[in-house]
Amino acid sequence: MSGWHAELPVAARVRELEERLIAAGLVTDAELDDILTSVYASASPANGARMVARAWTDPAYRERLLADGNAAAAELGFTGLHYLLKAVENTAGVHNVIVCTLCSCYPTSLLGPSPSWYKSFAYRARVVREPRAVLAEFGLRLPEQTEIRVWDANSQTRYVVLPVAPEQRAGLDEDALAAMVSRNGLIGTALR
Amino acid sequence: MARFAPGDRVRTRAADPDGHTRLPRYARGHVGEVLELRATWALPDETVRGNHRPEPVYAVRFGAGELWGTGTHAVILDLWESYLEDE
């Protein structure tokens, strides 16, 4: 997780909001706990990595993933996505990167809780304006001729990046390939 | 019936709306290209007013030069039909 922040003013506001919602009968403590437990137990970038590894090893799955992200996720057991999932593919000439400029929408169940930087004003304002510079700050320097596509997500449409497969993958099974895929690779701030 | 099709050039509304909107400031008053129809969803500007108004939502692509005057990248975002005009 990104650090201990229970004492920040925003944490107090969140608790106040929770208490108001519970008092209004809109949700219960137990329901909130169940949601959090489920998210922490199952939400992980390992899920997105599995989808990528499957796409790298099975061309038909790759086609299905690009055509219908929700169905492709469900094939691997990741069901119940309450948004449209779009997979965007990196190639030799194209690099994709994801942001939510208006808030911080993110495919949590497939990538785990979002990193603090993804939620920051700086990332959300700058990556649509100067993605090449922002990616360089993450250590990713792309050739000038690489086309960069910045996808601005929202609550209804969320994205996962399909990184370029490694050249040498003979003898690597799906688990080994999935281990090569990082959370930042799925967001687009790393090559893989 | 969706008004726009993939490949259509569209211009986003420029005005600063009175109330909630999901047309970000950076994308207002600019020309882009429709990539695809996403789905039909309720227009948020009206939802917050208590009106349920479903309409087509499009993935629209804008060039960096158009948005920022510089750059070679593209930005793609979802835009409700009400945010768009023919170009």
Interface residues (C-beta under 8 A of the other chain):
Chain A: L84 T101 L102 V128 R129 E130 P131 R132 E147 I148 R149 V150 W151 D152 N154 Q156 T157
Chain B: R22 P24 Y26 R38 A39 W41 V57 A59 A64 L67 W68 G71 T72 H73 A74 V75 I76 L77 D78
